[in-house]
Structures are given as structure tokens and as C-alpha cells.
């Protein structure tokens, strides 16, 4: 099966193991670790970032099990995962190793939550749960253009599989404002093409609808 990219950039993903399910808005995908489920998006220069930072955004319904539940992963680029009910994000910065920063809880099992993280010119990594800042990193990682590697939804390569449903996965090539993140968490995007009212360019949008 194919998960179309609605950003207009043609980054369609190949669905393996995941099943279509009731999403946060319309259809979503159910990921079960035993089936090694994932969506694999081929590498593309457009997904390598602009060097100005980025925003990762998704709706998740975590089943409350598993260890490192990967939501979105780009090797040597970025990672977003749910770990024991907390949201963690990591970004590969200029000349730096990938550094993790996360929330303290906030994600309740078997409930839909909007999760996001941003990385901008100030070098800070911010995580958001349901439109509210949950954590800001205490270190600085300067934004950088990332290597051309595939993007994966629901797994980190062939490990750290997600348990639960994922919907409305969006990637922007700039950090969105707190107000814009709150909008994403409170409205159905139905994303297609450019995302009006956003300071960043939408470079990937899988609504699974």
C-alpha cells in the first residue's frame, strides 16, 4: 500500500505491516510492533531541511506498551518518539551529535494526543503536547542541512516500532510559532500543498485519509 504525500512534493511512502484505522481525522494507520509496521519515505533533498530549522508534527494514540515508540525518524537527521508516556525529540545539528530532549509525561495511553517538536535559529529544541510547550532544551544545537537519508514513520530503521495509531504527520522546513503549533493541535488540517498562515514551508504531509 502507498501513503500519499499531500504536501505537493511527491514524497509518497510505502506502507509495510500497518493497517488502515480510524484516525484523529478520517483514516489513520495502526502500527503494531509484532508486525514490524512502518511507512518508508525515500530519501529526497527536499526532506533534508533548509538549514533554518524544522518542525515535526503528528497525532498519536499510543497503546501504553513498548519501549521506544518511534513516531518519525530520519537517520542522521531527526527523531520523535514516545517513551513511557513522555515525548522525546532529537535533532542532528551543525557539528553536533543528535541530542535528545523530552517532556515529563503528558501522553496518556489509548487517547489521541497532538505531538510536535521544533528546532530553530536559537538552537533550542522545543517539544509540544496538545499544543502546549512541554519542554525546552537547555543546550544549543545550531540548525544544519541534513544528509539525504530516508524518512520512516512508526519505526527507527528496523527497530523501536510504535504501538498504536498515527495520523496527520507533517514536516516543515522552519520552526513554527507556539501559536501555529496550537492551531495544528486544535484543528483538522486536511493538509494539501502550501500551509497558509505558517512561517514554514510544508515539505511532507501524510494524512492517511
N, C-alpha and C positions, 0 to 999 in steps of 0.2 A: 504494500500500500504506500501511497505517497501523501505527505503532509505539505500542501501548497504554502508557499511564502506569499503573503498578501501585501508585502511592502512594495511590490513592483520591481524588485531586483532579481527575482527568479531563483532564490535560494531554497528550492524545494527539497524536503527531507525524505529519506527512506525510513518507513516505519517497520521495526522488527519487534515482534513479540507483544507489543502494546495493543490494546483493544479499544475501539471507539466506545465512549461512555457519555453520560450526561455531564456536561462541563459546567463551569460557572456561568457561561453564556452560550447556549446552544450545545454543540458537541465538544467533548474533551477527549483525552486519552487516558486510559487506565494502565498504569505501569505496575507490573508485578515482578519482583526480583527473581523468582523462580523461573520465569520465562526469559530472563535476560533482556528485558524490554528497553528499547531506546528509539530515538529518532536521530538519524545521522545526516548532517548537512555538509556537503562537500566544501572543501576549503575555497575561499574566494578573497581577493584583495579587498573587496568592499566590506568584508567582515573583520578585517584586520584593525579597524579603528582609524581615527583621524589624527591621533596624537594629542587630541584635546581632552580626552577622557571618554567616558561611556556611561550608559545606563542599561541595566538588566532589569526586566520586569516580567512577572508571571503570576498566575493564580494557581494555588496548590491546595490539594486536600490530602494531607499526609495520613496514613493509616495508623501511625503511632508505633511502628516497628521498623526494624532495620537499623543499621549503624550510621553510615554516611550516605544520606539520601540526596543524590545529586539532582538538582533541578536543571542546571545549564553548565556546560563545560566546554572550554576551548583550550587545548593543550598549549602551554606557554603563553596563555592569554588571560583567561578569567575563569572563575568557578563560583557557583552559587549553590548552596546545599542546606538541607535541614538536618540538624544534628541534635537529637534528644530534645526536640521541641524548640530549639533556637535556630536562628537564621545566620549563616556564615557566608561571607564573600571574600574572595581573594582576587587580586589583580597583579599582573606582571607589569611592573613599572620600569622606567628607564634605568638600566644598570642594576636593577634590584631583583632579588628572588621574589617569588609570589608570597605575599604576606596576608595572613588570614585576620579577619576581624568580624565579630559577631555580636548578636543580641544576647540578652539573658532571658531565655524563654520567650513566650509570646505566641507560639504556634500550638494550637490545641488540636489533638488528633481528631480526624473524621469531620473537621469543619473546614470550609473554604476560607483561605486567607490570601490576601494580595501581598506578595513579597517583591522587594526591589533593592537594588544597590546602585550607587553612583560613585564615580571617580572623576574628579575634575582638576582644574588648573592649580587649586590649592594643595593638591596631593593627598587630600583626605578621602578615605573610603567610608561611605555612609550606608547603613542598612536601614530598610524601612519595612515595617509590618503593618498592613492595613492602612497605609497612607501616612503613618507617623514615624518619624525618625526613631529607630530603636538603638542605634549606636553610631558613634563617630570615632574613627581611628585616632590614636594618639601619636601616630607616626606619619611621615610624609613619603609618598611614592609618586614621583613625577610621571605624568602620562607619557605613553610611548606608543608608536605604531607596533602592532603585534605581528608575530610570524604567521605565515599562511598555513594554518592548520584547520582541520575540520571542526565543526561545532556539533555538540551532542546534547540532546535533550533527554533527561532521565537516566543518565549513566555517566561515569567518568571513564571513557575508553570502554573497557570490558569489565568494569568493576563499579563498586559504590552505586548500585542500582537504586532507583527511587521506588518506594512502596506507596502507591496511591494514584490520585488523578492530577493531571497537569493541564492547564488551559491558558490561552492568550499569552503566549511567550513573545515578548518584544525586546529588541535590542536597538538602542540609539547610539549614534557616534559622538554624542556630547552628554554631559551630565544635565539632567532635568532639574528644575527647581523643586523645592519642597511642595509648592502649590500644585505643580504639574503632576508630581507623584500622587498627591492626594486625589487629583482628578482621575487618574488611572485606577485608583483603588475604589472609587465610588461610582464609576460609570462603565457601561459596556462600550468598548472601543469600536468593535466591528472594523478593525484596522484595515485600511487599504490605501496604498500609495503614501503620500506625504501626510504627516500627522500635524494638522493645523493647531496652532496655539502652543506648539512645543518649541523650545530653543534648540533642540537637536534634530538631526535627520534620522528618520526611521530606516534602519538598514536590514531588519529582519522582523517578520510578523507571522507567527503561526497561530491561527485562531482555532484550528482543528474543527471548524464548523462546516 
